[in-house]
Amino acid sequence: MYIIEARNQKQRIWISGIFLQQSSAEAYFQSISLPQRKIQKIIELPISSYPLFIIECNGFEYGDLNLIRSRLHTLAPYGDPGYIHLNIYAVLHDFAPHIPGNDRMGELQHWHITDAYLIAPTLSEFVQELEEFVQSR
C-alpha cells in the first residue's frame, strides 16, 4: 500500500492519497501541482489489502484493527469529556481527492477519540462498532 503524506512549512501534516497499487500512487503524485508536490512524499507500507486503519496523533500510524485495539487500551482519561486523544480513520478503498495534494481527510470515515470513548463500556462498544464496520464492507 502507498500513502502520500504532506507536511507544510507550519509542520501541519495530512494524507493526500492512499493507494493499493504503486502505479496509482505515482500517477496521482504526478498530478499534484509542483508547489504542493514539493511538500509531499510517497510512503510504502507493508500492507497489501484494505481495510487500512490510521491513527492520527502527532503524526500517523498505519495498521489493522489490532493496532487500534492495542492503542486504545493504552489511553487513560484526561479528565475532560471533550479532550481529543487521537483520531482514527478507516479506509476501505483507494483515496484520491478530486483536488490532488489537498487535505481532504475529513472525507474519510473517522472518529475523534475523546475521554467519553474511554469510559467502560463505551470503549468495548466502540471496538465492536469498528469490527462491525469492517465486516459490513
Protein Blocks (a to p, Z undefined) as FASTA:
>chain_A
ZZdddddfkopacdfbdcfblklmmmmmmmpcfklmmmgccdddfbfbdcdddddeeiad
dddfklmmmmmmmpccehiaklcfbdcdddfbdcddfbghiacklmpccddddfklmpcf
klmmmmmmmmmmmmmZZ
